[in-house]
Amino acid sequence: MPCWYYEKKDLKVTPSILDGISYETERRYRKEGARFIIQCGTAMSLGHNTVATGVVYFHRFYMFHSFKTFPRYVTACCCLFLAGKVEETPKKAKDIIKTARSLLSDEKFFSFGDDPKEEVMTLERILLQTIKFDLQVEHPYSFLVKYAKCFKGDQGKLQKMVQMAWNFVNDSLSTTVCLQWEPEIIAVALIHLASKLSKFTVVDWIGKQPHHLRWWDMFVADVTMEILEDICHQVLDLYQQSNNNHNDPVSPPQQPSSKASPPAKRANTSPQTTKQSPVAPQNPPPKPPPEEKVEGNPIQKLVPPDLRFVYPPTGYGPPPYAAHAAPPHFSGMPVAGGPGAPPPPQPPPIYGGQYPPPPQVPPHYPPASMTMGHLPPPAHHPPYYAPPPPGGSRPYYPS
């Protein structure tokens, strides 16, 4: 299976950045797409695993494609549609689009095009090929619960710490930590962050060994504090960005992926026009020719002239209408019933209103008067049912 974990330097040379999008703008697009998937999943009562799977598909997809080529909101709906089927909580594409329409403005929904369902279904095939059909995804949720069950201490504070760590996992989906670290390490880092903020220090746990310096040494090995702090800082930076959302520039509306032009031709391309940017008038497209109506019965109503010259049956006499001129390949041939035509054949004679009787078949045995006196006895005749031929199973009937 492919490796889905990247270095930080790889996240700065994604197709979107190579396509002219800045690193900060790409991070904002990823955050908007992930939060849109979370909003749609919550509105449709989908589970956290389904929503998280859709977000991971979303982040992996844009490691191979640009945000300029594939609009983020269409991709988000496609990822949620596929994640629902993978996690056995399927939703119809039309229901996901209907939910997206209620959450998005007209300007953002413009990227779905004239046929939103077709856009989503077409993009699903591209998504499957992009993620190489690697559909099974693990999330930090299961590891978070597994680790928390081993902790000892005040159950009230423990419950509060676990709930805070769970919220951190939800918010981490808006970052790219799922592209950098395994879910086990993410769960350890966010439990560590939640324990610091909730002031719950894990001192004792089930299965503690003398060589365990920290509680996570029992679950993951060779995890340094620098790795955990890096994950915690990426999640905390997300809250700092949320306070500055009013300074983010408004993204221009995107065209549907089916109508997107190549990257070299996308400059100065916008679906909306203003008075300062007039558009040259275009000639209306020519009207297509009217479609010919095809009937279910292919029989022609009008016979071509060359096929209209058909000789009537012999013996019926000349036709009641004027004979048409003969085609070239019939020239020189007499017209039926006309001068020079051969006489029609006479029907066979009728005997008593019946056809001629069948020929007389001689009897198998001569009459008794022929066997009297000095006449020899009748010859031996074979039986009616002769034995079958060698190798056969059907009776042989002599003619």
DAJO-V618522 format. One record per residue. N is the residue number from 1. PHI is phi in radians with two decimals (none if undefined). OMEGA is omega in degrees with one decimal (none if undefined). Layout:
[[N PHI OMEGA] [N PHI OMEGA]]
//
This chain:
[[1 none -178.7] [2 -1.21 176.8] [3 -1.58 -174.6] [4 -1.86 -179.5] [5 -2.03 -172.3] [6 -2.15 171.8] [7 -1.40 180.0] [8 -1.13 178.9] [9 -1.17 177.7] [10 -1.25 180.0] [11 -1.29 178.9] [12 -1.79 176.7] [13 -2.29 178.8] [14 -1.27 177.7] [15 -1.00 178.9] [16 -1.17 178.9] [17 -1.18 176.3] [18 -1.19 179.6] [19 -1.60 175.3] [20 1.84 178.4] [21 -1.58 -179.0] [22 -1.24 -178.5] [23 -1.13 179.5] [24 -1.16 179.1] [25 -1.17 178.9] [26 -1.15 176.9] [27 -1.08 178.5] [28 -1.19 177.2] [29 -1.10 178.7] [30 -1.11 179.6] [31 -1.14 179.1] [32 -1.14 179.0] [33 -1.15 -179.9] [34 -1.15 179.7] [35 -1.20 175.8] [36 -1.17 176.7] [37 -1.11 178.8] [38 -1.13 178.8] [39 -1.14 178.8] [40 -1.12 179.8] [41 -1.10 178.0] [42 -1.17 179.6] [43 -1.16 -179.0] [44 -1.75 176.2] [45 1.03 176.4] [46 -1.55 -178.7] [47 -1.27 -177.7] [48 -1.17 178.4] [49 -1.17 178.4] [50 -1.13 -180.0] [51 -1.12 -179.6] [52 -1.13 177.4] [53 -1.11 177.5] [54 -1.09 179.4] [55 -1.19 178.7] [56 -1.13 174.1] [57 -1.01 -178.4] [58 -1.08 -179.3] [59 -1.16 179.8] [60 -1.19 -178.6] [61 -1.09 -175.8] [62 -1.47 164.8] [63 -1.46 179.5] [64 -2.14 -177.0] [65 -2.31 -177.3] [66 -1.74 175.8] [67 -1.19 177.5] [68 -1.31 -179.3] [69 -1.48 -176.4] [70 -2.14 180.0] [71 -1.04 -172.5] [72 -1.19 -176.7] [73 -1.32 174.6] [74 -1.17 177.8] [75 -1.10 178.9] [76 -1.08 178.0] [77 -1.11 179.2] [78 -1.14 179.5] [79 -1.12 177.7] [80 -1.19 177.9] [81 -1.11 179.4] [82 -1.24 179.8] [83 -1.10 177.4] [84 -1.08 178.7] [85 -1.29 -179.0] [86 -1.20 -178.5] [87 -1.53 176.6] [88 1.06 171.4] [89 -2.27 -170.0] [90 -1.23 173.3] [91 -2.27 179.4] [92 -1.22 -178.8] [93 -1.10 -179.0] [94 -1.16 177.7] [95 -1.24 177.4] [96 -1.15 179.3] [97 -1.17 177.8] [98 -1.10 176.8] [99 -1.15 178.3] [100 -1.11 179.8] [101 -1.14 179.6] [102 -1.33 -178.4] [103 -1.69 -174.6] [104 -1.82 173.8] [105 -1.40 179.3] [106 -1.07 -178.5] [107 -1.17 179.7] [108 -1.36 179.7] [109 -1.32 178.6] [110 -1.06 -177.0] [111 -1.20 178.5] [112 -1.38 175.5] [113 1.31 -178.0] [114 -1.32 -178.9] [115 -2.20 -176.2] [116 -1.03 -179.1] [117 -1.11 178.8] [118 -1.14 177.7] [119 -1.10 -178.6] [120 -1.20 -178.3] [121 -1.18 177.2] [122 -1.19 -179.6] [123 -1.21 179.1] [124 -1.09 178.3] [125 -1.14 177.8] [126 -1.17 179.0] [127 -1.10 179.8] [128 -1.08 178.4] [129 -1.22 -178.3] [130 -1.21 -179.1] [131 -1.48 173.5] [132 1.01 176.1] [133 1.01 174.0] [134 -1.53 -168.2] [135 -1.63 -175.5] [136 -1.39 -177.6] [137 -2.26 174.6] [138 -1.72 -175.9] [139 -2.20 -179.4] [140 -1.18 -175.4] [141 -1.04 -176.9] [142 -1.14 178.8] [143 -1.25 177.5] [144 -1.07 179.9] [145 -1.19 -179.6] [146 -1.10 -179.2] [147 -1.22 -176.9] [148 -1.16 179.2] [149 -1.21 -179.8] [150 -1.61 -176.4] [151 -1.39 175.6] [152 -2.05 179.6] [153 2.55 -179.9] [154 -1.13 -176.0] [155 -1.19 178.2] [156 -1.16 177.7] [157 -1.18 178.3] [158 -1.12 178.7] [159 -1.11 179.2] [160 -1.15 178.9] [161 -1.16 179.9] [162 -1.14 178.4] [163 -1.12 178.4] [164 -1.17 177.9] [165 -1.12 177.7] [166 -1.09 178.1] [167 -1.14 177.0] [168 -1.12 177.6] [169 -1.12 177.0] [170 -1.04 -177.8] [171 -1.28 179.8] [172 -1.17 178.0] [173 -1.15 178.9] [174 -1.43 176.3] [175 -1.85 179.9] [176 -1.86 -179.9] [177 -1.16 177.9] [178 -1.20 175.5] [179 -1.64 -176.1] [180 -2.01 -173.4] [181 -2.37 178.8] [182 -1.26 -178.1] [183 -1.10 178.0] [184 -1.11 -179.2] [185 -1.22 178.0] [186 -1.10 178.8] [187 -1.10 178.8] [188 -1.11 -177.8] [189 -1.13 -176.8] [190 -1.34 171.5] [191 -1.18 177.3] [192 -1.09 177.8] [193 -1.13 -179.7] [194 -1.16 178.7] [195 -1.19 176.8] [196 -1.21 -177.0] [197 -1.31 180.0] [198 -1.58 178.3] [199 1.03 175.1] [200 -2.03 -178.4] [201 -1.67 -180.0] [202 -1.43 -178.3] [203 -1.80 -176.5] [204 -2.27 179.4] [205 -2.67 -178.3] [206 -1.27 179.8] [207 1.51 -179.3] [208 -1.20 179.8] [209 -2.08 -178.1] [210 -1.05 -178.1] [211 -1.45 177.8] [212 -1.49 178.6] [213 -1.39 178.6] [214 -2.25 -174.7] [215 -1.17 -177.4] [216 -1.40 176.6] [217 -1.14 178.7] [218 -1.34 -173.9] [219 -1.90 179.7] [220 -2.28 -177.5] [221 -1.94 174.6] [222 1.05 174.9] [223 -1.83 -177.3] [224 -1.50 177.8] [225 -1.19 178.2] [226 -1.12 178.7] [227 -1.14 -179.3] [228 -1.13 -179.9] [229 -1.19 177.3] [230 -1.10 177.9] [231 -1.14 -179.8] [232 -1.12 -179.5] [233 -1.19 177.9] [234 -1.12 178.5] [235 -1.27 179.6] [236 -1.18 176.3] [237 -1.10 179.5] [238 -1.13 179.6] [239 -1.28 176.5] [240 -1.20 176.6] [241 -1.20 -178.7] [242 -1.14 178.8] [243 -1.31 -178.7] [244 -1.93 -178.0] [245 -1.15 -177.6] [246 -1.24 178.4] [247 -1.61 -179.5] [248 -1.25 177.5] [249 -1.21 179.4] [250 -1.34 -179.0] [251 -1.30 176.8] [252 -1.21 177.8] [253 -1.12 -177.5] [254 -1.84 175.4] [255 -1.37 174.8] [256 -1.05 -178.5] [257 -1.09 179.1] [258 -1.25 -179.2] [259 -1.93 -177.8] [260 -1.21 179.4] [261 -1.53 177.7] [262 -1.05 -177.2] [263 -1.02 -177.3] [264 -1.22 -176.5] [265 -1.95 -176.3] [266 -1.51 -178.5] [267 -1.15 178.6] [268 1.04 178.4] [269 -1.83 179.5] [270 -2.52 -178.7] [271 -1.26 -178.3] [272 -1.92 178.7] [273 -2.16 178.9] [274 -2.13 179.8] [275 -1.20 179.5] [276 -1.34 -179.9] [277 -2.20 -179.2] [278 -1.20 179.3] [279 -1.99 -179.5] [280 -1.10 179.8] [281 -1.12 179.4] [282 -1.96 177.6] [283 -1.17 178.7] [284 -1.11 -179.7] [285 -1.14 179.7] [286 -1.10 179.3] [287 -1.25 178.4] [288 -1.22 178.7] [289 -1.08 179.5] [290 -1.09 179.9] [291 -1.28 177.8] [292 -1.35 178.8] [293 -1.36 179.8] [294 -1.88 179.6] [295 -1.41 178.8] [296 -1.18 179.6] [297 -1.63 -175.5] [298 -1.40 -178.5] [299 -1.22 179.6] [300 -1.28 177.9] [301 -1.46 179.2] [302 -1.94 179.7] [303 -1.52 178.1] [304 -1.01 -177.4] [305 -1.03 -177.2] [306 -1.18 -179.7] [307 -1.71 -177.1] [308 -1.49 -178.7] [309 -1.56 -179.0] [310 -2.14 180.0] [311 -1.25 176.0] [312 -1.26 178.6] [313 -1.02 -177.9] [314 -1.14 177.8] [315 1.66 -179.3] [316 -1.59 179.6] [317 1.46 -178.2] [318 -1.21 -179.3] [319 -1.19 -178.8] [320 -1.30 -179.5] [321 -1.99 -179.4] [322 -1.16 -178.8] [323 -1.19 177.6] [324 -1.32 178.6] [325 -1.16 -177.2] [326 -1.27 175.7] [327 -1.12 -176.7] [328 -1.05 -176.6] [329 -1.37 176.2] [330 -1.88 -176.7] [331 -1.15 178.8] [332 1.52 -179.5] [333 -1.65 -179.0] [334 -1.22 176.2] [335 -1.41 -179.1] [336 -1.02 179.6] [337 1.46 -178.4] [338 -1.60 179.9] [339 -1.17 179.0] [340 1.50 -180.0] [341 -1.38 178.8] [342 -1.16 180.0] [343 -1.13 178.7] [344 -1.20 178.8] [345 -1.17 -179.4] [346 -1.44 176.9] [347 -1.19 -180.0] [348 -1.14 179.4] [349 -1.12 -177.9] [350 -1.90 179.5] [351 -1.91 175.6] [352 1.04 179.4] [353 1.34 179.0] [354 -2.19 175.6] [355 -1.26 -179.4] [356 -0.97 -179.4] [357 -1.13 177.8] [358 -1.16 179.8] [359 -1.08 -179.3] [360 -1.25 179.2] [361 -1.72 179.7] [362 -1.14 179.9] [363 -1.18 178.3] [364 -1.22 -178.3] [365 -2.08 179.0] [366 -1.24 177.8] [367 -1.07 -175.3] [368 -1.14 -177.7] [369 -1.17 -177.9] [370 -1.45 -178.6] [371 -1.69 -179.1] [372 -1.51 175.6] [373 1.45 -173.3] [374 -1.67 -178.6] [375 -1.30 -180.0] [376 -1.20 178.5] [377 -1.16 -179.1] [378 -1.13 179.5] [379 -1.18 179.9] [380 -1.29 177.9] [381 -1.80 178.9] [382 -1.20 178.8] [383 -1.11 -177.1] [384 -1.14 178.2] [385 -1.82 177.0] [386 -1.36 177.3] [387 -1.09 -178.3] [388 -1.18 177.9] [389 -1.18 -178.4] [390 -1.05 177.3] [391 1.41 -178.7] [392 -1.76 179.6] [393 -2.10 179.2] [394 -1.71 179.5] [395 -1.18 -179.0] [396 -1.73 179.6] [397 -1.90 179.8] [398 -1.24 -179.9] [399 -1.36 none]]
//
